[in-house]
């Protein structure tokens, strides 16, 4: 969601207990953070609020495909 100001992006991460125990959920969250950091290096994410939801398939997805998925989602949402 776009915001009215020009502040840096605010990001929330959520991974439910259905994904696994705390170790698995934290690993999934770290993968999402790393993928967003990789995307943010190439693009400037300002004035957006993002919520990234970790699914069970997130932890096993190849990292390059995870980055591509995130880039596609941001383009669809016009955050890029």
PDB file of N, CA, C and O in Angstrom, chain B, residues numbered from 101:
ATOM      1  N   UNK B 101       0.843  -1.167   0.000  1.00  0.00           N
ATOM      2  CA  UNK B 101       0.000   0.000   0.000  1.00  0.00           C
ATOM      3  C   UNK B 101       0.892   1.234   0.000  1.00  0.00           C
ATOM      4  O   UNK B 101       1.846   1.308   0.774  1.00  0.00           O
ATOM      5  N   UNK B 102       0.598   2.187  -0.844  1.00  0.00           N
ATOM      6  CA  UNK B 102       1.347   3.436  -0.898  1.00  0.00           C
ATOM      7  C   UNK B 102       0.880   4.357   0.217  1.00  0.00           C
ATOM      8  O   UNK B 102      -0.301   4.385   0.564  1.00  0.00           O
ATOM      9  N   UNK B 103       1.825   5.114   0.776  1.00  0.00           N
ATOM     10  CA  UNK B 103       1.501   6.117   1.778  1.00  0.00           C
ATOM     11  C   UNK B 103       1.689   7.496   1.165  1.00  0.00           C
ATOM     12  O   UNK B 103       2.273   7.628   0.090  1.00  0.00           O
ATOM     13  N   UNK B 104       1.199   8.514   1.843  1.00  0.00           N
ATOM     14  CA  UNK B 104       1.257   9.875   1.303  1.00  0.00           C
ATOM     15  C   UNK B 104       2.611  10.541   1.485  1.00  0.00           C
ATOM     16  O   UNK B 104       2.969  11.428   0.711  1.00  0.00           O
ATOM     17  N   UNK B 105       3.354  10.138   2.472  1.00  0.00           N
ATOM     18  CA  UNK B 105       4.645  10.780   2.728  1.00  0.00           C
ATOM     19  C   UNK B 105       5.751  10.135   1.899  1.00  0.00           C
ATOM     20  O   UNK B 105       5.490   9.234   1.102  1.00  0.00           O
ATOM     21  N   UNK B 106       6.967  10.589   2.086  1.00  0.00           N
ATOM     22  CA  UNK B 106       8.103  10.049   1.335  1.00  0.00           C
ATOM     23  C   UNK B 106       9.040   9.269   2.256  1.00  0.00           C
ATOM     24  O   UNK B 106      10.242   9.184   2.008  1.00  0.00           O
ATOM     25  N   UNK B 107       8.477   8.708   3.312  1.00  0.00           N
ATOM     26  CA  UNK B 107       9.263   7.957   4.295  1.00  0.00           C
ATOM     27  C   UNK B 107       9.717   6.626   3.700  1.00  0.00           C
ATOM     28  O   UNK B 107       9.128   6.141   2.734  1.00  0.00           O
ATOM     29  N   UNK B 108      10.761   6.039   4.276  1.00  0.00           N
ATOM     30  CA  UNK B 108      11.187   4.717   3.792  1.00  0.00           C
ATOM     31  C   UNK B 108      10.086   3.679   4.006  1.00  0.00           C
ATOM     32  O   UNK B 108       9.162   3.881   4.794  1.00  0.00           O
ATOM     33  N   UNK B 109      10.209   2.588   3.299  1.00  0.00           N
ATOM     34  CA  UNK B 109       9.206   1.522   3.370  1.00  0.00           C
ATOM     35  C   UNK B 109       9.118   0.947   4.783  1.00  0.00           C
ATOM     36  O   UNK B 109      10.123   0.796   5.478  1.00  0.00           O
ATOM     37  N   UNK B 110       7.896   0.635   5.181  1.00  0.00           N
ATOM     38  CA  UNK B 110       7.674  -0.085   6.431  1.00  0.00           C
ATOM     39  C   UNK B 110       7.283  -1.498   6.043  1.00  0.00           C
ATOM     40  O   UNK B 110       6.449  -1.702   5.161  1.00  0.00           O
ATOM     41  N   UNK B 111       7.893  -2.476   6.708  1.00  0.00           N
ATOM     42  CA  UNK B 111       7.687  -3.872   6.322  1.00  0.00           C
ATOM     43  C   UNK B 111       7.298  -4.687   7.546  1.00  0.00           C
ATOM     44  O   UNK B 111       7.896  -4.564   8.615  1.00  0.00           O
ATOM     45  N   UNK B 112       6.283  -5.521   7.363  1.00  0.00           N
ATOM     46  CA  UNK B 112       5.877  -6.462   8.394  1.00  0.00           C
ATOM     47  C   UNK B 112       6.026  -7.877   7.852  1.00  0.00           C
ATOM     48  O   UNK B 112       5.775  -8.127   6.673  1.00  0.00           O
ATOM     49  N   UNK B 113       6.428  -8.783   8.701  1.00  0.00           N
ATOM     50  CA  UNK B 113       6.610 -10.183   8.305  1.00  0.00           C
ATOM     51  C   UNK B 113       5.706 -11.027   9.185  1.00  0.00           C
ATOM     52  O   UNK B 113       5.621 -10.804  10.393  1.00  0.00           O
ATOM     53  N   UNK B 114       5.037 -11.986   8.586  1.00  0.00           N
ATOM     54  CA  UNK B 114       4.219 -12.893   9.370  1.00  0.00           C
ATOM     55  C   UNK B 114       4.381 -14.310   8.844  1.00  0.00           C
ATOM     56  O   UNK B 114       4.363 -14.556   7.638  1.00  0.00           O
ATOM     57  N   UNK B 115       4.540 -15.233   9.782  1.00  0.00           N
ATOM     58  CA  UNK B 115       4.646 -16.654   9.466  1.00  0.00           C
ATOM     59  C   UNK B 115       3.867 -17.386  10.555  1.00  0.00           C
ATOM     60  O   UNK B 115       4.199 -17.278  11.736  1.00  0.00           O
ATOM     61  N   UNK B 116       2.843 -18.123  10.166  1.00  0.00           N
ATOM     62  CA  UNK B 116       1.993 -18.774  11.156  1.00  0.00           C
ATOM     63  C   UNK B 116       2.608 -20.080  11.656  1.00  0.00           C
ATOM     64  O   UNK B 116       3.575 -20.591  11.091  1.00  0.00           O
ATOM     65  N   UNK B 117       2.030 -20.591  12.708  1.00  0.00           N
ATOM     66  CA  UNK B 117       2.513 -21.842  13.294  1.00  0.00           C
ATOM     67  C   UNK B 117       2.271 -23.040  12.388  1.00  0.00           C
ATOM     68  O   UNK B 117       2.862 -24.100  12.591  1.00  0.00           O
ATOM     69  N   UNK B 118       1.413 -22.882  11.395  1.00  0.00           N
ATOM     70  CA  UNK B 118       1.170 -23.968  10.441  1.00  0.00           C
ATOM     71  C   UNK B 118       2.427 -24.285   9.638  1.00  0.00           C
ATOM     72  O   UNK B 118       2.583 -25.394   9.127  1.00  0.00           O
ATOM     73  N   UNK B 119       3.332 -23.293   9.529  1.00  0.00           N
ATOM     74  CA  UNK B 119       4.565 -23.469   8.762  1.00  0.00           C
ATOM     75  C   UNK B 119       5.523 -24.399   9.495  1.00  0.00           C
ATOM     76  O   UNK B 119       6.248 -25.164   8.858  1.00  0.00           O
ATOM     77  N   UNK B 120       5.536 -24.346  10.801  1.00  0.00           N
ATOM     78  CA  UNK B 120       6.437 -25.212  11.560  1.00  0.00           C
ATOM     79  C   UNK B 120       6.736 -24.635  12.932  1.00  0.00           C
ATOM     80  O   UNK B 120       6.071 -23.710  13.399  1.00  0.00           O
ATOM     81  N   UNK B 121       7.750 -25.203  13.561  1.00  0.00           N
ATOM     82  CA  UNK B 121       8.117 -24.726  14.891  1.00  0.00           C
ATOM     83  C   UNK B 121       8.848 -23.375  14.799  1.00  0.00           C
ATOM     84  O   UNK B 121       9.013 -22.837  13.704  1.00  0.00           O
ATOM     85  N   UNK B 122       9.277 -22.837  15.919  1.00  0.00           N
ATOM     86  CA  UNK B 122       9.880 -21.509  15.954  1.00  0.00           C
ATOM     87  C   UNK B 122      11.132 -21.414  15.088  1.00  0.00           C
ATOM     88  O   UNK B 122      11.368 -20.388  14.451  1.00  0.00           O
ATOM     89  N   UNK B 123      11.918 -22.456  15.059  1.00  0.00           N
ATOM     90  CA  UNK B 123      13.142 -22.451  14.258  1.00  0.00           C
ATOM     91  C   UNK B 123      12.811 -22.319  12.774  1.00  0.00           C
ATOM     92  O   UNK B 123      13.441 -21.539  12.060  1.00  0.00           O
ATOM     93  N   UNK B 124      11.838 -23.070  12.322  1.00  0.00           N
ATOM     94  CA  UNK B 124      11.438 -23.041  10.914  1.00  0.00           C
ATOM     95  C   UNK B 124      10.804 -21.694  10.571  1.00  0.00           C
ATOM     96  O   UNK B 124      11.085 -21.123   9.518  1.00  0.00           O
ATOM     97  N   UNK B 125       9.954 -21.191  11.456  1.00  0.00           N
ATOM     98  CA  UNK B 125       9.309 -19.891  11.210  1.00  0.00           C
ATOM     99  C   UNK B 125      10.339 -18.777  11.147  1.00  0.00           C
ATOM    100  O   UNK B 125      10.252 -17.909  10.279  1.00  0.00           O
ATOM    101  N   UNK B 126      11.304 -18.782  12.040  1.00  0.00           N
ATOM    102  CA  UNK B 126      12.338 -17.751  12.024  1.00  0.00           C
ATOM    103  C   UNK B 126      13.209 -17.850  10.781  1.00  0.00           C
ATOM    104  O   UNK B 126      13.593 -16.823  10.221  1.00  0.00           O
ATOM    105  N   UNK B 127      13.527 -19.049  10.341  1.00  0.00           N
ATOM    106  CA  UNK B 127      14.311 -19.231   9.111  1.00  0.00           C
ATOM    107  C   UNK B 127      13.529 -18.691   7.914  1.00  0.00           C
ATOM    108  O   UNK B 127      14.102 -18.041   7.039  1.00  0.00           O
ATOM    109  N   UNK B 128      12.250 -18.953   7.874  1.00  0.00           N
ATOM    110  CA  UNK B 128      11.397 -18.455   6.794  1.00  0.00           C
ATOM    111  C   UNK B 128      11.372 -16.932   6.804  1.00  0.00           C
ATOM    112  O   UNK B 128      11.466 -16.296   5.754  1.00  0.00           O
ATOM    113  N   UNK B 129      11.246 -16.356   7.982  1.00  0.00           N
ATOM    114  CA  UNK B 129      11.243 -14.890   8.118  1.00  0.00           C
ATOM    115  C   UNK B 129      12.581 -14.291   7.676  1.00  0.00           C
ATOM    116  O   UNK B 129      12.609 -13.253   7.015  1.00  0.00           O
ATOM    117  N   UNK B 130      13.673 -14.934   8.035  1.00  0.00           N
ATOM    118  CA  UNK B 130      15.005 -14.454   7.620  1.00  0.00           C
ATOM    119  C   UNK B 130      15.164 -14.510   6.103  1.00  0.00           C
ATOM    120  O   UNK B 130      15.762 -13.612   5.510  1.00  0.00           O
ATOM    121  N   UNK B 131      14.635 -15.558   5.473  1.00  0.00           N
ATOM    122  CA  UNK B 131      14.697 -15.656   4.007  1.00  0.00           C
ATOM    123  C   UNK B 131      13.928 -14.507   3.354  1.00  0.00           C
ATOM    124  O   UNK B 131      14.390 -13.925   2.373  1.00  0.00           O
ATOM    125  N   UNK B 132      12.760 -14.184   3.898  1.00  0.00           N
ATOM    126  CA  UNK B 132      11.981 -13.067   3.366  1.00  0.00           C
ATOM    127  C   UNK B 132      12.731 -11.744   3.528  1.00  0.00           C
ATOM    128  O   UNK B 132      12.758 -10.920   2.613  1.00  0.00           O
ATOM    129  N   UNK B 133      13.337 -11.551   4.694  1.00  0.00           N
ATOM    130  CA  UNK B 133      14.123 -10.328   4.925  1.00  0.00           C
ATOM    131  C   UNK B 133      15.286 -10.222   3.954  1.00  0.00           C
ATOM    132  O   UNK B 133      15.548  -9.150   3.408  1.00  0.00           O
ATOM    133  N   UNK B 134      15.979 -11.322   3.737  1.00  0.00           N
ATOM    134  CA  UNK B 134      17.129 -11.324   2.824  1.00  0.00           C
ATOM    135  C   UNK B 134      16.681 -11.055   1.388  1.00  0.00           C
ATOM    136  O   UNK B 134      17.351 -10.327   0.655  1.00  0.00           O
ATOM    137  N   UNK B 135      15.563 -11.635   0.988  1.00  0.00           N
ATOM    138  CA  UNK B 135      15.063 -11.410  -0.372  1.00  0.00           C
ATOM    139  C   UNK B 135      14.673  -9.941  -0.558  1.00  0.00           C
ATOM    140  O   UNK B 135      14.973  -9.346  -1.593  1.00  0.00           O
ATOM    141  N   UNK B 136      14.016  -9.364   0.424  1.00  0.00           N
ATOM    142  CA  UNK B 136      13.644  -7.952   0.317  1.00  0.00           C
ATOM    143  C   UNK B 136      14.878  -7.060   0.319  1.00  0.00           C
ATOM    144  O   UNK B 136      14.917  -6.064  -0.403  1.00  0.00           O
ATOM    145  N   UNK B 137      15.875  -7.395   1.107  1.00  0.00           N
ATOM    146  CA  UNK B 137      17.121  -6.612   1.117  1.00  0.00           C
ATOM    147  C   UNK B 137      17.787  -6.672  -0.251  1.00  0.00           C
ATOM    148  O   UNK B 137      18.341  -5.676  -0.718  1.00  0.00           O
ATOM    149  N   UNK B 138      17.737  -7.827  -0.890  1.00  0.00           N
ATOM    150  CA  UNK B 138      18.322  -7.973  -2.226  1.00  0.00           C
ATOM    151  C   UNK B 138      17.572  -7.110  -3.239  1.00  0.00           C
ATOM    152  O   UNK B 138      18.195  -6.444  -4.066  1.00  0.00           O
ATOM    153  N   UNK B 139      16.255  -7.117  -3.180  1.00  0.00           N
ATOM    154  CA  UNK B 139      15.438  -6.309  -4.093  1.00  0.00           C
ATOM    155  C   UNK B 139      15.633  -4.824  -3.807  1.00  0.00           C
ATOM    156  O   UNK B 139      15.695  -4.016  -4.734  1.00  0.00           O
ATOM    157  N   UNK B 140      15.731  -4.461  -2.536  1.00  0.00           N
ATOM    158  CA  UNK B 140      15.857  -3.045  -2.160  1.00  0.00           C
ATOM    159  C   UNK B 140      17.204  -2.461  -2.570  1.00  0.00           C
ATOM    160  O   UNK B 140      17.324  -1.242  -2.696  1.00  0.00           O
ATOM    161  N   UNK B 141      18.226  -3.299  -2.783  1.00  0.00           N
ATOM    162  CA  UNK B 141      19.516  -2.795  -3.253  1.00  0.00           C
ATOM    163  C   UNK B 141      19.402  -2.170  -4.635  1.00  0.00           C
ATOM    164  O   UNK B 141      20.059  -1.172  -4.929  1.00  0.00           O
ATOM    165  N   UNK B 142      18.569  -2.759  -5.476  1.00  0.00           N
ATOM    166  CA  UNK B 142      18.427  -2.302  -6.852  1.00  0.00           C
ATOM    167  C   UNK B 142      17.354  -1.238  -7.025  1.00  0.00           C
ATOM    168  O   UNK B 142      17.403  -0.467  -7.983  1.00  0.00           O
ATOM    169  N   UNK B 143      16.400  -1.183  -6.128  1.00  0.00           N
ATOM    170  CA  UNK B 143      15.304  -0.234  -6.249  1.00  0.00           C
ATOM    171  C   UNK B 143      15.114   0.507  -4.938  1.00  0.00           C
ATOM    172  O   UNK B 143      15.487   0.025  -3.868  1.00  0.00           O
ATOM    173  N   UNK B 144      14.535   1.672  -5.043  1.00  0.00           N
ATOM    174  CA  UNK B 144      14.265   2.465  -3.856  1.00  0.00           C
ATOM    175  C   UNK B 144      12.811   2.263  -3.461  1.00  0.00           C
ATOM    176  O   UNK B 144      11.900   2.599  -4.218  1.00  0.00           O
ATOM    177  N   UNK B 145      12.603   1.726  -2.304  1.00  0.00           N
ATOM    178  CA  UNK B 145      11.252   1.496  -1.809  1.00  0.00           C
ATOM    179  C   UNK B 145      10.910   2.589  -0.807  1.00  0.00           C
ATOM    180  O   UNK B 145      11.303   2.520   0.358  1.00  0.00           O
ATOM    181  N   UNK B 146      10.190   3.580  -1.257  1.00  0.00           N
ATOM    182  CA  UNK B 146       9.754   4.668  -0.394  1.00  0.00           C
ATOM    183  C   UNK B 146       8.243   4.768  -0.434  1.00  0.00           C
ATOM    184  O   UNK B 146       7.603   4.406  -1.421  1.00  0.00           O
ATOM    185  N   UNK B 147       7.691   5.261   0.647  1.00  0.00           N
ATOM    186  CA  UNK B 147       6.261   5.551   0.755  1.00  0.00           C
ATOM    187  C   UNK B 147       5.387   4.319   0.513  1.00  0.00           C
ATOM    188  O   UNK B 147       4.328   4.422  -0.107  1.00  0.00           O
ATOM    189  N   UNK B 148       5.826   3.157   0.999  1.00  0.00           N
ATOM    190  CA  UNK B 148       5.005   1.948   0.895  1.00  0.00           C
ATOM    191  C   UNK B 148       4.998   1.210   2.231  1.00  0.00           C
ATOM    192  O   UNK B 148       5.961   1.253   2.997  1.00  0.00           O
ATOM    193  N   UNK B 149       3.901   0.546   2.478  1.00  0.00           N
ATOM    194  CA  UNK B 149       3.781  -0.371   3.604  1.00  0.00           C
ATOM    195  C   UNK B 149       3.649  -1.770   3.007  1.00  0.00           C
ATOM    196  O   UNK B 149       2.782  -2.008   2.166  1.00  0.00           O
ATOM    197  N   UNK B 150       4.495  -2.682   3.434  1.00  0.00           N
ATOM    198  CA  UNK B 150       4.483  -4.044   2.900  1.00  0.00           C
ATOM    199  C   UNK B 150       4.247  -5.043   4.025  1.00  0.00           C
ATOM    200  O   UNK B 150       4.752  -4.874   5.134  1.00  0.00           O
ATOM    201  N   UNK B 151       3.487  -6.073   3.733  1.00  0.00           N
ATOM    202  CA  UNK B 151       3.332  -7.206   4.645  1.00  0.00           C
ATOM    203  C   UNK B 151       3.705  -8.445   3.849  1.00  0.00           C
ATOM    204  O   UNK B 151       3.040  -8.792   2.873  1.00  0.00           O
ATOM    205  N   UNK B 152       4.767  -9.104   4.269  1.00  0.00           N
ATOM    206  CA  UNK B 152       5.228 -10.327   3.595  1.00  0.00           C
ATOM    207  C   UNK B 152       4.787 -11.522   4.431  1.00  0.00           C
ATOM    208  O   UNK B 152       5.085 -11.611   5.622  1.00  0.00           O
ATOM    209  N   UNK B 153       4.080 -12.429   3.791  1.00  0.00           N
ATOM    210  CA  UNK B 153       3.539 -13.593   4.480  1.00  0.00           C
ATOM    211  C   UNK B 153       4.336 -14.821   4.065  1.00  0.00           C
ATOM    212  O   UNK B 153       4.367 -15.184   2.889  1.00  0.00           O
ATOM    213  N   UNK B 154       4.970 -15.449   5.027  1.00  0.00           N
ATOM    214  CA  UNK B 154       5.753 -16.654   4.761  1.00  0.00           C
ATOM    215  C   UNK B 154       4.861 -17.880   4.757  1.00  0.00           C
ATOM    216  O   UNK B 154       4.142 -18.139   5.722  1.00  0.00           O
ATOM    217  N   UNK B 155       4.910 -18.619   3.691  1.00  0.00           N
ATOM    218  CA  UNK B 155       4.152 -19.863   3.560  1.00  0.00           C
ATOM    219  C   UNK B 155       5.099 -21.049   3.731  1.00  0.00           C
ATOM    220  O   UNK B 155       6.316 -20.887   3.808  1.00  0.00           O
ATOM    221  N   UNK B 156       4.523 -22.216   3.786  1.00  0.00           N
ATOM    222  CA  UNK B 156       5.326 -23.425   3.955  1.00  0.00           C
ATOM    223  C   UNK B 156       6.299 -23.604   2.797  1.00  0.00           C
ATOM    224  O   UNK B 156       7.409 -24.098   2.994  1.00  0.00           O
ATOM    225  N   UNK B 157       5.899 -23.209   1.601  1.00  0.00           N
ATOM    226  CA  UNK B 157       6.771 -23.373   0.436  1.00  0.00           C
ATOM    227  C   UNK B 157       7.888 -22.326   0.387  1.00  0.00           C
ATOM    228  O   UNK B 157       8.831 -22.478  -0.389  1.00  0.00           O
ATOM    229  N   UNK B 158       7.801 -21.284   1.189  1.00  0.00           N
ATOM    230  CA  UNK B 158       8.812 -20.223   1.183  1.00  0.00           C
ATOM    231  C   UNK B 158      10.180 -20.748   1.595  1.00  0.00           C
ATOM    232  O   UNK B 158      11.195 -20.358   1.018  1.00  0.00           O
ATOM    233  N   UNK B 159      10.213 -21.617   2.577  1.00  0.00           N
ATOM    234  CA  UNK B 159      11.516 -22.080   3.086  1.00  0.00           C
ATOM    235  C   UNK B 159      12.225 -23.002   2.112  1.00  0.00           C
ATOM    236  O   UNK B 159      13.454 -23.083   2.138  1.00  0.00           O
ATOM    237  N   UNK B 160      11.491 -23.703   1.250  1.00  0.00           N
ATOM    238  CA  UNK B 160      12.118 -24.616   0.315  1.00  0.00           C
ATOM    239  C   UNK B 160      12.300 -24.040  -1.083  1.00  0.00           C
ATOM    240  O   UNK B 160      12.902 -24.671  -1.951  1.00  0.00           O
ATOM    241  N   UNK B 161      11.780 -22.848  -1.292  1.00  0.00           N
ATOM    242  CA  UNK B 161      11.860 -22.227  -2.624  1.00  0.00           C
ATOM    243  C   UNK B 161      13.286 -21.767  -2.888  1.00  0.00           C
ATOM    244  O   UNK B 161      13.911 -21.173  -2.009  1.00  0.00           O
ATOM    245  N   UNK B 162      13.812 -22.029  -4.075  1.00  0.00           N
ATOM    246  CA  UNK B 162      15.156 -21.535  -4.399  1.00  0.00           C
ATOM    247  C   UNK B 162      15.202 -20.005  -4.255  1.00  0.00           C
ATOM    248  O   UNK B 162      14.249 -19.309  -4.606  1.00  0.00           O
ATOM    249  N   UNK B 163      16.310 -19.506  -3.741  1.00  0.00           N
ATOM    250  CA  UNK B 163      16.402 -18.093  -3.382  1.00  0.00           C
ATOM    251  C   UNK B 163      16.217 -17.179  -4.584  1.00  0.00           C
ATOM    252  O   UNK B 163      15.585 -16.130  -4.460  1.00  0.00           O
ATOM    253  N   UNK B 164      16.751 -17.550  -5.744  1.00  0.00           N
ATOM    254  CA  UNK B 164      16.589 -16.694  -6.922  1.00  0.00           C
ATOM    255  C   UNK B 164      15.127 -16.620  -7.357  1.00  0.00           C
ATOM    256  O   UNK B 164      14.679 -15.583  -7.846  1.00  0.00           O
ATOM    257  N   UNK B 165      14.387 -17.704  -7.184  1.00  0.00           N
ATOM    258  CA  UNK B 165      12.956 -17.686  -7.511  1.00  0.00           C
ATOM    259  C   UNK B 165      12.167 -16.896  -6.477  1.00  0.00           C
ATOM    260  O   UNK B 165      11.177 -16.245  -6.809  1.00  0.00           O
ATOM    261  N   UNK B 166      12.604 -16.953  -5.236  1.00  0.00           N
ATOM    262  CA  UNK B 166      11.962 -16.167  -4.178  1.00  0.00           C
ATOM    263  C   UNK B 166      12.123 -14.672  -4.464  1.00  0.00           C
ATOM    264  O   UNK B 166      11.185 -13.896  -4.281  1.00  0.00           O
ATOM    265  N   UNK B 167      13.300 -14.278  -4.908  1.00  0.00           N
ATOM    266  CA  UNK B 167      13.549 -12.878  -5.269  1.00  0.00           C
ATOM    267  C   UNK B 167      12.680 -12.483  -6.464  1.00  0.00           C
ATOM    268  O   UNK B 167      12.080 -11.409  -6.473  1.00  0.00           O
ATOM    269  N   UNK B 168      12.617 -13.347  -7.458  1.00  0.00           N
ATOM    270  CA  UNK B 168      11.790 -13.059  -8.639  1.00  0.00           C
ATOM    271  C   UNK B 168      10.315 -12.940  -8.257  1.00  0.00           C
ATOM    272  O   UNK B 168       9.609 -12.075  -8.776  1.00  0.00           O
ATOM    273  N   UNK B 169       9.850 -13.796  -7.360  1.00  0.00           N
ATOM    274  CA  UNK B 169       8.459 -13.725  -6.902  1.00  0.00           C
ATOM    275  C   UNK B 169       8.190 -12.389  -6.209  1.00  0.00           C
ATOM    276  O   UNK B 169       7.154 -11.762  -6.428  1.00  0.00           O
ATOM    277  N   UNK B 170       9.117 -11.974  -5.387  1.00  0.00           N
ATOM    278  CA  UNK B 170       8.966 -10.716  -4.664  1.00  0.00           C
ATOM    279  C   UNK B 170       8.968  -9.527  -5.625  1.00  0.00           C
ATOM    280  O   UNK B 170       8.156  -8.612  -5.487  1.00  0.00           O
ATOM    281  N   UNK B 171       9.874  -9.543  -6.591  1.00  0.00           N
ATOM    282  CA  UNK B 171       9.909  -8.467  -7.593  1.00  0.00           C
ATOM    283  C   UNK B 171       8.620  -8.407  -8.389  1.00  0.00           C
ATOM    284  O   UNK B 171       8.105  -7.318  -8.645  1.00  0.00           O
ATOM    285  N   UNK B 172       8.085  -9.564  -8.789  1.00  0.00           N
ATOM    286  CA  UNK B 172       6.825  -9.605  -9.529  1.00  0.00           C
ATOM    287  C   UNK B 172       5.669  -9.075  -8.691  1.00  0.00           C
ATOM    288  O   UNK B 172       4.821  -8.333  -9.187  1.00  0.00           O
ATOM    289  N   UNK B 173       5.642  -9.457  -7.430  1.00  0.00           N
ATOM    290  CA  UNK B 173       4.572  -8.988  -6.554  1.00  0.00           C
ATOM    291  C   UNK B 173       4.641  -7.471  -6.362  1.00  0.00           C
ATOM    292  O   UNK B 173       3.610  -6.798  -6.341  1.00  0.00           O
ATOM    293  N   UNK B 174       5.857  -6.936  -6.221  1.00  0.00           N
ATOM    294  CA  UNK B 174       6.001  -5.495  -6.044  1.00  0.00           C
ATOM    295  C   UNK B 174       5.621  -4.743  -7.317  1.00  0.00           C
ATOM    296  O   UNK B 174       5.052  -3.654  -7.249  1.00  0.00           O
ATOM    297  N   UNK B 175       5.932  -5.319  -8.470  1.00  0.00           N
ATOM    298  CA  UNK B 175       5.539  -4.682  -9.736  1.00  0.00           C
ATOM    299  C   UNK B 175       4.034  -4.694  -9.908  1.00  0.00           C
ATOM    300  O   UNK B 175       3.453  -3.710 -10.365  1.00  0.00           O
ATOM    301  N   UNK B 176       3.397  -5.796  -9.548  1.00  0.00           N
ATOM    302  CA  UNK B 176       1.939  -5.876  -9.641  1.00  0.00           C
ATOM    303  C   UNK B 176       1.284  -4.863  -8.711  1.00  0.00           C
ATOM    304  O   UNK B 176       0.276  -4.247  -9.057  1.00  0.00           O
ATOM    305  N   UNK B 177       1.867  -4.699  -7.532  1.00  0.00           N
ATOM    306  CA  UNK B 177       1.344  -3.740  -6.568  1.00  0.00           C
ATOM    307  C   UNK B 177       1.836  -2.323  -6.827  1.00  0.00           C
ATOM    308  O   UNK B 177       1.501  -1.400  -6.084  1.00  0.00           O
ATOM    309  N   UNK B 178       2.624  -2.152  -7.873  1.00  0.00           N
ATOM    310  CA  UNK B 178       3.170  -0.861  -8.300  1.00  0.00           C
ATOM    311  C   UNK B 178       4.009  -0.190  -7.222  1.00  0.00           C
ATOM    312  O   UNK B 178       4.045   1.037  -7.130  1.00  0.00           O
ATOM    313  N   UNK B 179       4.685  -0.999  -6.402  1.00  0.00           N
ATOM    314  CA  UNK B 179       5.585  -0.450  -5.403  1.00  0.00           C
ATOM    315  C   UNK B 179       6.955  -0.176  -6.017  1.00  0.00           C
ATOM    316  O   UNK B 179       7.738   0.594  -5.461  1.00  0.00           O
ATOM    317  N   UNK B 180       7.252  -0.798  -7.155  1.00  0.00           N
ATOM    318  CA  UNK B 180       8.541  -0.567  -7.834  1.00  0.00           C
ATOM    319  C   UNK B 180       8.379   0.469  -8.915  1.00  0.00           C
ATOM    320  O   UNK B 180       9.345   0.803  -9.600  1.00  0.00           O
TER     321      UNK B 180
END
